[in-house]
Amino acid sequence: MNSSRPWFCSLPVLAALLAAVGCSSNDDSAAVTVPSPHSAITKLCRNLDKALPRTVDGLGRRDPTPASALTAGWGNPVVILRCGVSRPPKMIDPDVANGKDPDAVAGGVNGVDWLMEKQDDGSNRFTTANRETYVEIRVPGDQDSSTVLVDLAAAIKKTIPEGIAD
């Protein structure tokens, strides 16, 4: 744990939360909104797209529509990645930082910091923190989120530098 980022908890705490929030999601829709970041962020996202694994948690690549280098997907129901998204409001919420928001928690997995938010549809949304752009992963509620994050960590670390996103 890095003392400069005190609101991030350890992997065991994040893993326990992930196990506790497992709900089912029947929405297997693969249509998403493509982010529209500025050109420098788009370049980072294109590099990420090239580095993404062919499988995540044993699921084959199944990209959403419309096709874009800023989005990717795996499996059915689809695990969705969107690169270049806006900062989620909970990212700066003091209740999250203090562990007082039951629907959001921060943690790190394999060197990538994340904000996890439970969604109304039962899915979990993870957004990178402390990187030059925000990368969002939406995982269906019945999917093992920890394996998804582990499988994506190397590509994110390789292509999205540490830093503060706008």
N, CA, C and O of each residue as an XYZ file, in Angstrom:
664
protein
N       0.850     -1.179      0.000
C       0.000      0.000      0.000
C       0.885      1.228      0.000
O       1.851      1.298      0.760
N       0.572      2.183     -0.831
C       1.351      3.394     -0.978
C       0.736      4.479     -0.118
O      -0.448      4.787     -0.254
N       1.534      5.064      0.769
C       0.984      6.061      1.683
C       0.543      7.328      0.971
O      -0.240      8.095      1.531
N       1.022      7.576     -0.254
C       0.579      8.757     -0.982
C      -0.823      8.575     -1.559
O      -1.436      9.537     -2.021
N      -1.322      7.357     -1.533
C      -2.666      7.058     -2.012
C      -3.411      6.292     -0.928
O      -3.742      5.123     -1.126
N      -3.686      6.925      0.224
C      -4.224      6.188      1.368
C      -5.618      5.631      1.161
O      -6.032      4.760      1.925
N      -6.356      6.085      0.177
C      -7.722      5.604      0.030
C      -7.791      4.284     -0.702
O      -8.879      3.728     -0.857
N      -6.647      3.755     -1.167
C      -6.661      2.456     -1.816
C      -6.451      1.361     -0.792
O      -5.536      1.429      0.029
N      -7.296      0.357     -0.847
C      -7.187     -0.767      0.063
C      -6.378     -1.871     -0.587
O      -5.982     -1.759     -1.748
N      -6.140     -2.906      0.137
C      -5.334     -4.013     -0.377
C      -6.159     -4.952     -1.239
O      -7.389     -4.905     -1.229
N      -5.468     -5.806     -1.986
C      -6.124     -6.781     -2.849
C      -7.074     -7.691     -2.064
O      -8.169     -7.962     -2.558
N      -6.713     -8.182     -0.859
C      -7.665     -9.043     -0.149
C      -8.990     -8.345      0.166
O     -10.046     -8.973      0.093
N      -8.950     -7.071      0.510
C     -10.184     -6.348      0.802
C     -11.013     -6.209     -0.469
O     -12.229     -6.401     -0.444
N     -10.356     -5.874     -1.587
C     -11.060     -5.757     -2.856
C     -11.634     -7.106     -3.270
O     -12.766     -7.174     -3.749
N     -10.869     -8.180     -3.093
C     -11.351     -9.516     -3.455
C     -12.572     -9.900     -2.623
O     -13.513    -10.497     -3.146
N     -12.564     -9.566     -1.343
C     -13.722     -9.867     -0.491
C     -14.946     -9.104     -0.951
O     -16.048     -9.653     -0.969
N     -14.769     -7.843     -1.325
C     -15.902     -7.068     -1.814
C     -16.421     -7.650     -3.119
O     -17.632     -7.742     -3.322
N     -15.516     -8.041     -4.001
C     -15.936     -8.617     -5.270
C     -16.757     -9.873     -5.052
O     -17.746    -10.095     -5.750
N     -16.366    -10.691     -4.103
C     -17.111    -11.913     -3.814
C     -18.482    -11.584     -3.244
O     -19.450    -12.301     -3.501
N     -18.573    -10.517     -2.480
C     -19.830    -10.158     -1.833
C     -20.839     -9.530     -2.777
O     -22.039     -9.578     -2.504
N     -20.389     -8.939     -3.883
C     -21.312     -8.222     -4.750
C     -21.794     -9.035     -5.937
O     -22.456     -8.492     -6.822
N     -21.484    -10.298     -5.979
C     -21.884    -11.121     -7.126
C     -23.388    -11.216     -7.269
O     -24.060    -11.809     -6.425
N     -23.920    -10.634     -8.336
C     -25.337    -10.707     -8.690
C     -25.391    -11.118    -10.150
O     -24.401    -10.973    -10.867
N     -26.510    -11.620    -10.595
C     -26.563    -12.019    -11.993
C     -27.048    -10.875    -12.860
O     -27.798    -10.003    -12.420
N     -26.595    -10.904    -14.109
C     -27.008     -9.914    -15.092
C     -27.408    -10.653    -16.356
O     -26.618    -11.430    -16.892
N     -28.607    -10.428    -16.834
C     -29.080    -11.103    -18.029
C     -28.868    -10.282    -19.284
O     -29.178    -10.749    -20.380
N     -28.347     -9.069    -19.153
C     -28.151     -8.200    -20.305
C     -26.859     -8.579    -21.018
O     -25.769     -8.287    -20.525
N     -26.976     -9.227    -22.175
C     -25.780     -9.592    -22.916
C     -25.563     -8.673    -24.115
O     -24.864     -9.028    -25.064
N     -26.164     -7.501    -24.059
C     -26.027     -6.522    -25.122
C     -24.563     -6.141    -25.291
O     -23.850     -5.952    -24.306
N     -24.121     -6.029    -26.524
C     -22.740     -5.676    -26.797
C     -22.638     -4.313    -27.476
O     -21.658     -4.058    -28.177
N     -23.609     -3.442    -27.293
C     -23.553     -2.088    -27.846
C     -23.110     -1.137    -26.743
O     -23.626     -1.187    -25.627
N     -22.151     -0.269    -27.059
C     -21.643      0.670    -26.063
C     -21.472      2.053    -26.678
O     -21.453      2.212    -27.898
N     -21.349      3.035    -25.816
C     -21.021      4.389    -26.247
C     -19.501      4.495    -26.326
O     -18.801      4.201    -25.357
N     -19.004      4.909    -27.466
C     -17.561      5.056    -27.654
C     -17.140      6.403    -27.070
O     -17.724      7.432    -27.408
N     -16.120      6.405    -26.187
C     -15.633      7.681    -25.645
C     -15.062      8.560    -26.763
O     -14.731      8.066    -27.841
N     -14.952      9.851    -26.499
C     -14.388     10.771    -27.488
C     -13.352     11.687    -26.833
O     -13.568     12.894    -26.717
N     -12.218     11.104    -26.401
C     -11.171     11.907    -25.762
C     -10.361     12.691    -26.785
O     -10.516     12.495    -27.991
N      -9.489     13.589    -26.298
C      -8.622     14.344    -27.212
C      -7.554     13.421    -27.810
O      -7.407     12.280    -27.371
N      -6.823     13.900    -28.789
C      -5.937     13.064    -29.612
C      -4.836     12.345    -28.824
O      -4.514     11.198    -29.136
N      -4.257     12.991    -27.818
C      -3.193     12.327    -27.049
C      -3.739     11.119    -26.292
O      -3.075     10.087    -26.202
N      -4.938     11.249    -25.752
C      -5.567     10.132    -25.041
C      -5.983      9.050    -26.033
O      -5.837      7.861    -25.752
N      -6.496      9.456    -27.181
C      -6.868      8.481    -28.214
C      -5.658      7.643    -28.600
O      -5.785      6.435    -28.801
N      -4.485      8.263    -28.708
C      -3.264      7.522    -29.043
C      -2.952      6.479    -27.966
O      -2.619      5.339    -28.289
N      -3.059      6.862    -26.692
C      -2.836      5.904    -25.605
C      -3.820      4.734    -25.716
O      -3.442      3.574    -25.552
N      -5.066      5.052    -25.992
C      -6.106      4.022    -26.090
C      -5.869      3.089    -27.269
O      -6.111      1.886    -27.165
N      -5.402      3.626    -28.381
C      -5.086      2.771    -29.536
C      -3.938      1.814    -29.190
O      -3.952      0.646    -29.579
N      -2.944      2.328    -28.453
C      -1.842      1.467    -28.016
C      -2.347      0.376    -27.071
O      -1.905     -0.770    -27.148
N      -3.269      0.735    -26.184
C      -3.862     -0.263    -25.289
C      -4.590     -1.321    -26.098
O      -4.445     -2.514    -25.831
N      -5.368     -0.901    -27.079
C      -6.124     -1.844    -27.899
C      -5.199     -2.885    -28.547
O      -5.539     -4.066    -28.620
N      -4.040     -2.440    -29.010
C      -3.080     -3.353    -29.645
C      -2.475     -4.338    -28.637
O      -2.070     -5.438    -29.014
N      -2.414     -3.948    -27.359
C      -1.780     -4.776    -26.331
C      -2.763     -5.679    -25.580
O      -2.341     -6.533    -24.799
N      -4.054     -5.499    -25.806
C      -5.049     -6.277    -25.059
C      -4.937     -7.775    -25.348
O      -4.629     -8.181    -26.468
N      -5.191     -8.587    -24.322
C      -5.126    -10.040    -24.530
C      -6.287    -10.547    -25.383
O      -7.347     -9.925    -25.443
N      -6.069    -11.689    -26.044
C      -7.118    -12.306    -26.863
C      -8.210    -12.905    -25.983
O      -9.372    -12.974    -26.383
N      -7.829    -13.336    -24.788
C      -8.810    -13.878    -23.848
C      -8.681    -13.178    -22.511
O      -7.596    -12.747    -22.120
N      -9.797    -13.072    -21.817
C      -9.859    -12.519    -20.464
C     -10.718    -13.480    -19.654
O     -11.863    -13.756    -20.011
N     -10.160    -13.984    -18.566
C     -10.865    -14.955    -17.717
C     -11.360    -16.148    -18.546
O     -12.434    -16.692    -18.288
N     -10.564    -16.540    -19.538
C     -10.925    -17.666    -20.395
C     -11.950    -17.345    -21.466
O     -12.351    -18.232    -22.220
N     -12.382    -16.093    -21.549
C     -13.398    -15.668    -22.516
C     -12.731    -15.093    -23.761
O     -11.803    -14.290    -23.657
N     -13.204    -15.503    -24.942
C     -12.673    -14.991    -26.193
C     -13.127    -13.571    -26.478
O     -14.158    -13.120    -25.979
N     -12.348    -12.882    -27.279
C     -12.637    -11.491    -27.650
C     -13.947    -11.409    -28.423
O     -14.169    -12.178    -29.359
N     -14.798    -10.493    -28.040
C     -16.097    -10.247    -28.672
C     -16.376     -8.753    -28.554
O     -17.083     -8.319    -27.644
N     -15.824     -7.973    -29.467
C     -15.902     -6.518    -29.365
C     -17.326     -6.007    -29.552
O     -18.106     -6.553    -30.332
N     -17.642     -4.946    -28.816
C     -18.977     -4.343    -28.921
C     -19.121     -3.517    -30.192
O     -18.153     -3.280    -30.914
N     -20.336     -3.090    -30.442
C     -20.604     -2.185    -31.565
C     -20.900     -0.805    -31.007
O     -21.443     -0.701    -29.908
N     -20.567      0.244    -31.715
C     -19.835      0.255    -32.980
C     -18.364     -0.105    -32.744
O     -17.827      0.112    -31.658
N     -17.727     -0.655    -33.771
C     -16.320     -1.043    -33.677
C     -15.456      0.200    -33.448
O     -15.642      1.229    -34.098
N     -14.509      0.084    -32.516
C     -13.631      1.206    -32.197
C     -12.395      0.684    -31.476
O     -12.469     -0.307    -30.749
N     -11.263      1.345    -31.675
C     -10.051      1.023    -30.925
C     -10.158      1.487    -29.477
O      -9.285      1.180    -28.665
N     -11.214      2.221    -29.146
C     -11.408      2.710    -27.783
C     -12.280      1.774    -26.950
O     -12.510      2.031    -25.768
N     -12.766      0.694    -27.554
C     -13.612     -0.257    -26.838
C     -13.177     -1.688    -27.168
O     -12.612     -1.950    -28.230
N     -13.447     -2.593    -26.252
C     -13.155     -4.011    -26.464
C     -14.128     -4.811    -25.613
O     -14.736     -4.284    -24.681
N     -14.269     -6.082    -25.942
C     -15.149     -6.937    -25.163
C     -14.716     -8.386    -25.224
O     -13.996     -8.800    -26.132
N     -15.172     -9.155    -24.233
C     -14.860    -10.579    -24.139
C     -16.078    -11.298    -23.580
O     -16.702    -10.822    -22.632
N     -16.423    -12.453    -24.170
C     -17.441    -13.339    -23.629
C     -18.866    -12.939    -23.937
O     -19.124    -12.026    -24.721
N     -19.801    -13.657    -23.289
C     -21.238    -13.398    -23.417
C     -21.929    -13.922    -22.158
O     -21.958    -15.138    -21.966
N     -22.488    -13.070    -21.285
C     -22.560    -11.622    -21.456
C     -21.163    -11.007    -21.488
O     -20.210    -11.545    -20.925
N     -21.073     -9.888    -22.151
C     -19.788     -9.298    -22.505
C     -19.173     -8.493    -21.362
O     -19.834     -7.677    -20.720
N     -17.878     -8.755    -21.131
C     -17.042     -7.889    -20.305
C     -16.620     -6.769    -21.245
O     -16.033     -7.033    -22.294
N     -16.909     -5.534    -20.887
C     -16.664     -4.386    -21.768
C     -15.538     -3.513    -21.217
O     -15.514     -3.194    -20.028
N     -14.615     -3.136    -22.085
C     -13.569     -2.166    -21.767
C     -13.808     -0.927    -22.616
O     -14.053     -1.024    -23.818
N     -13.734      0.251    -21.975
C     -13.792      1.532    -22.702
C     -12.612      2.364    -22.230
O     -12.398      2.517    -21.027
N     -11.856      2.897    -23.158
C     -10.670      3.693    -22.835
C     -10.932      5.155    -23.180
O     -11.543      5.465    -24.202
N     -10.455      6.052    -22.306
C     -10.629      7.477    -22.547
C     -11.936      8.023    -21.999
O     -12.419      9.057    -22.459
N     -12.516      7.331    -21.012
C     -13.776      7.784    -20.416
C     -13.513      8.950    -19.460
O     -12.372      9.210    -19.079
N     -14.570      9.634    -19.088
C     -14.472     10.717    -18.113
C     -14.266     10.163    -16.709
O     -14.615      9.019    -16.419
N     -13.698     10.986    -15.853
C     -13.511     10.599    -14.455
C     -14.868     10.387    -13.799
O     -15.737     11.254    -13.886
N     -15.060      9.244    -13.143
C     -16.333      9.031    -12.451
C     -16.427      9.940    -11.220
O     -15.425     10.149    -10.535
N     -17.609     10.478    -10.932
C     -17.764     11.367     -9.772
C     -17.307     10.732     -8.455
O     -16.786     11.426     -7.582
N     -17.498      9.431     -8.311
C     -17.107      8.757     -7.062
C     -15.598      8.770     -6.852
O     -15.132      8.538     -5.737
N     -14.822      9.038     -7.911
C     -13.368      9.041     -7.816
C     -12.890     10.094     -6.813
O     -11.834      9.931     -6.202
N     -13.660     11.174     -6.639
C     -13.255     12.233     -5.717
C     -14.201     12.355     -4.522
O     -14.161     13.347     -3.794
N     -15.042     11.360     -4.325
C     -16.014     11.360     -3.231
C     -15.311     11.026     -1.912
O     -14.705      9.960     -1.803
N     -15.375     11.909     -0.904
C     -14.702     11.624      0.372
C     -15.254     10.384      1.076
O     -14.524      9.742      1.830
N     -16.516     10.031      0.852
C     -17.055      8.821      1.470
C     -16.370      7.567      0.929
O     -16.179      6.598      1.664
N     -16.005      7.582     -0.336
C     -15.274      6.454     -0.913
C     -13.874      6.414     -0.300
O     -13.392      5.357      0.106
N     -13.236      7.574     -0.241
C     -11.892      7.659      0.318
C     -11.846      7.163      1.758
O     -10.844      6.589      2.183
N     -12.898      7.374      2.495
C     -12.957      6.972      3.901
C     -13.607      5.611      4.111
O     -13.819      5.194      5.250
N     -13.925      4.918      3.025
C     -14.536      3.596      3.141
C     -15.968      3.610      3.628
O     -16.447      2.607      4.159
N     -16.671      4.735      3.460
C     -18.038      4.868      3.975
C     -19.108      4.721      2.898
O     -20.291      4.895      3.193
N     -18.731      4.408      1.663
C     -19.706      4.230      0.587
C     -19.804      2.738      0.288
O     -18.855      2.153     -0.234
N     -20.945      2.110      0.612
C     -21.058      0.667      0.413
C     -21.103      0.250     -1.058
O     -20.944     -0.932     -1.360
N     -21.313      1.186     -1.971
C     -21.414      0.863     -3.386
C     -20.152      1.164     -4.180
O     -20.141      1.014     -5.401
N     -19.092      1.586     -3.504
C     -17.845      1.901     -4.195
C     -16.669      1.618     -3.268
O     -16.722      1.882     -2.067
N     -15.618      1.079     -3.851
C     -14.401      0.803     -3.084
C     -13.210      0.951     -4.013
O     -13.309      0.692     -5.212
N     -12.096      1.364     -3.459
C     -10.877      1.516     -4.236
C      -9.895      0.426     -3.843
O      -9.867     -0.015     -2.694
N      -9.093     -0.004     -4.803
C      -8.094     -1.028     -4.526
C      -7.150     -1.178     -5.689
O      -7.327     -0.556     -6.737
N      -6.156     -1.999     -5.502
C      -5.189     -2.233     -6.549
C      -5.098     -3.709     -6.874
O      -5.221     -4.561     -5.993
N      -4.879     -4.007     -8.155
C      -4.710     -5.374     -8.621
C      -3.528     -5.405     -9.580
O      -3.561     -4.768    -10.634
N      -2.487     -6.144     -9.216
C      -1.301     -6.320    -10.065
C      -0.721     -5.001    -10.575
O      -0.357     -4.888    -11.745
N      -0.637     -4.013     -9.694
C      -0.008     -2.749    -10.047
C      -0.901     -1.731    -10.731
O      -0.427     -0.677    -11.154
N      -2.187     -2.033    -10.845
C      -3.143     -1.081    -11.417
C      -4.165     -0.740    -10.339
O      -4.782     -1.629     -9.752
N      -4.338      0.562    -10.083
C      -5.314      1.021     -9.094
C      -6.681      1.169     -9.752
O      -6.791      1.607    -10.897
N      -7.725      0.794     -9.005
C      -9.090      0.790     -9.528
C     -10.073      1.393     -8.535
O      -9.880      1.316     -7.322
N     -11.115      1.987     -9.064
C     -12.314      2.326     -8.302
C     -13.382      1.349     -8.769
O     -13.680      1.289     -9.962
N     -13.962      0.585     -7.856
C     -15.030     -0.345     -8.195
C     -16.349      0.229     -7.717
O     -16.483      0.644     -6.566
N     -17.336      0.247     -8.633
C     -18.675      0.730     -8.299
C     -19.704     -0.327     -8.677
O     -19.740     -0.791     -9.817
N     -20.542     -0.705     -7.712
C     -21.656     -1.589     -8.018
C     -22.676     -0.792     -8.826
O     -22.967      0.360     -8.504
N     -23.217     -1.409     -9.875
C     -24.199     -0.756    -10.735
C     -25.596     -1.291    -10.430
O     -25.745     -2.390     -9.896
N     -26.605     -0.515    -10.769
C     -27.988     -0.909    -10.506
C     -28.386     -2.205    -11.206
O     -29.265     -2.920    -10.726
N     -27.744     -2.517    -12.340
C     -28.089     -3.731    -13.083
C     -27.371     -4.976    -12.556
O     -27.506     -6.055    -13.133
N     -26.612     -4.837    -11.470
C     -25.896     -5.962    -10.888
C     -24.467     -6.094    -11.362
O     -23.706     -6.888    -10.808
N     -24.082     -5.330    -12.383
C     -22.700     -5.398    -12.873
C     -21.792     -4.576    -11.963
O     -22.256     -3.825    -11.104
N     -20.502     -4.736    -12.172
C     -19.499     -3.955    -11.453
C     -18.721     -3.148    -12.478
O     -18.280     -3.681    -13.496
N     -18.555     -1.859    -12.202
C     -17.774     -0.992    -13.082
C     -16.479     -0.652    -12.369
O     -16.486     -0.176    -11.234
N     -15.367     -0.902    -13.048
C     -14.042     -0.596    -12.532
C     -13.447      0.494    -13.402
O     -13.513      0.415    -14.629
N     -12.862      1.520    -12.775
C     -12.212      2.594    -13.510
C     -10.805      2.760    -12.960
O     -10.606      2.851    -11.749
N      -9.822      2.799    -13.869
C      -8.443      2.957    -13.419
C      -8.273      4.301    -12.722
O      -8.955      5.279    -13.029
N      -7.345      4.315    -11.781
C      -6.965      5.542    -11.077
C      -5.445      5.677    -11.187
O      -4.732      4.694    -11.388
N      -4.975      6.899    -11.054
C      -3.545      7.172    -11.061
C      -2.872      6.770    -12.378
O      -1.732      6.307    -12.390
N      -3.594      6.956    -13.477
C      -3.096      6.713    -14.833
C      -3.415      7.957    -15.667
O      -4.292      8.736    -15.295
N      -2.725      8.150    -16.773
C      -2.897      9.352    -17.590
C      -4.242      9.431    -18.290
O      -4.619     10.501    -18.769
N      -4.966      8.338    -18.362
C      -6.347      8.357    -18.829
C      -7.129      7.324    -18.042
O      -6.558      6.413    -17.443
N      -8.428      7.479    -18.052
C      -9.298      6.534    -17.352
C      -9.695      5.403    -18.303
O     -10.126      5.639    -19.432
N      -9.541      4.186    -17.822
C      -9.978      2.996    -18.537
C     -11.065      2.367    -17.670
O     -10.870      2.127    -16.478
N     -12.201      2.110    -18.286
C     -13.358      1.555    -17.574
C     -13.570      0.111    -18.027
O     -13.503     -0.202    -19.216
N     -13.825     -0.749    -17.059
C     -14.161     -2.149    -17.331
C     -15.513     -2.412    -16.679
O     -15.688     -2.171    -15.485
N     -16.459     -2.902    -17.456
C     -17.765     -3.280    -16.896
C     -17.846     -4.802    -16.948
O     -17.748     -5.416    -18.010
N     -18.028     -5.393    -15.759
C     -18.040     -6.842    -15.614
C     -19.429     -7.269    -15.152
O     -19.933     -6.761    -14.150
N     -20.055     -8.206    -15.879
C     -21.364     -8.701    -15.426
C     -21.263     -9.201    -13.985
O     -20.223     -9.712    -13.570
N     -22.345     -9.050    -13.231
C     -22.341     -9.373    -11.803
C     -21.989    -10.804    -11.471
O     -21.489    -11.068    -10.378
N     -22.232    -11.744    -12.380
C     -21.920    -13.143    -12.088
C     -20.538    -13.548    -12.586
O     -20.180    -14.723    -12.500
N     -19.762    -12.613    -13.101
C     -18.423    -12.876    -13.621
C     -17.388    -12.642    -12.524
O     -17.585    -11.777    -11.671
N     -16.289    -13.398    -12.530
C     -15.198    -13.230    -11.570
C     -14.393    -11.987    -11.936
O     -13.537    -12.035    -12.820
N     -14.663    -10.891    -11.266
C     -14.014     -9.614    -11.574
C     -12.516     -9.644    -11.327
O     -11.756     -9.033    -12.079
N     -12.079    -10.339    -10.292
C     -10.656    -10.314     -9.971
C      -9.818    -10.908    -11.101
O      -8.751    -10.376    -11.411
N     -10.271    -11.995    -11.722
C      -9.530    -12.600    -12.821
C      -9.496    -11.663    -14.029
O      -8.472    -11.563    -14.705
N     -10.594    -10.987    -14.301
C     -10.644    -10.023    -15.408
C      -9.593     -8.932    -15.189
O      -8.845     -8.601    -16.109
N      -9.532     -8.376    -13.986
C      -8.587     -7.296    -13.703
C      -7.142     -7.782    -13.774
O      -6.271     -7.067    -14.271
N      -6.884     -8.983    -13.282
C      -5.538     -9.550    -13.371
C      -5.142     -9.716    -14.834
O      -4.023     -9.372    -15.216
N      -6.049    -10.240    -15.655
C      -5.742    -10.489    -17.066
C      -5.510     -9.198    -17.859
O      -4.795     -9.216    -18.861
N      -6.095     -8.092    -17.432
C      -5.949     -6.824    -18.161
C      -4.819     -5.941    -17.624
O      -4.414     -4.986    -18.287
N      -4.316     -6.247    -16.443
C      -3.336     -5.377    -15.781
C      -2.076     -5.154    -16.617
O      -1.626     -4.016    -16.739
N      -1.499     -6.201    -17.192
C      -0.235     -6.050    -17.933
C      -0.387     -5.090    -19.108
O       0.474     -4.237    -19.326
N      -1.473     -5.219    -19.866
C      -1.680     -4.334    -21.016
C      -1.858     -2.887    -20.575
O      -1.343     -1.973    -21.219
N      -2.579     -2.677    -19.488
C      -2.790     -1.314    -18.989
C      -1.476     -0.722    -18.502
O      -1.150      0.417    -18.836
N      -0.714     -1.484    -17.715
C       0.573     -0.986    -17.211
C       1.538     -0.677    -18.356
O       2.305      0.283    -18.271
N       1.512     -1.460    -19.407
C       2.416     -1.293    -20.547
C       2.078     -0.053    -21.371
O       2.984      0.584    -21.908
N       0.807      0.303    -21.486
C       0.391      1.329    -22.448
C      -0.185      2.608    -21.861
O      -0.189      3.642    -22.529
N      -0.664      2.559    -20.643
C      -1.261      3.747    -20.012
C      -0.342      4.164    -18.856
O      -0.396      3.555    -17.787
N       0.491      5.179    -19.045
C       1.440      5.568    -18.014
C       0.764      6.015    -16.724
O      -0.367      6.500    -16.724
N       1.494      5.836    -15.621
C       1.015      6.364    -14.348
C       1.002      7.885    -14.442
O       1.835      8.487    -15.120
N       0.057      8.484    -13.761
C      -0.076      9.933    -13.767
C      -1.471     10.326    -13.350
O      -2.235      9.505    -12.843
N      -1.795     11.568    -13.562
C      -3.099     12.102    -13.199
C      -3.839     12.464    -14.486
O      -3.371     13.283    -15.276
N      -4.991     11.845    -14.681
C      -5.816     12.156    -15.861
C      -6.579     13.452    -15.635
O      -6.822     13.863    -14.500
N      -6.949     14.080    -16.731
C      -7.729     15.328    -16.640
C      -9.118     15.058    -16.127
O      -9.915     15.986    -15.985
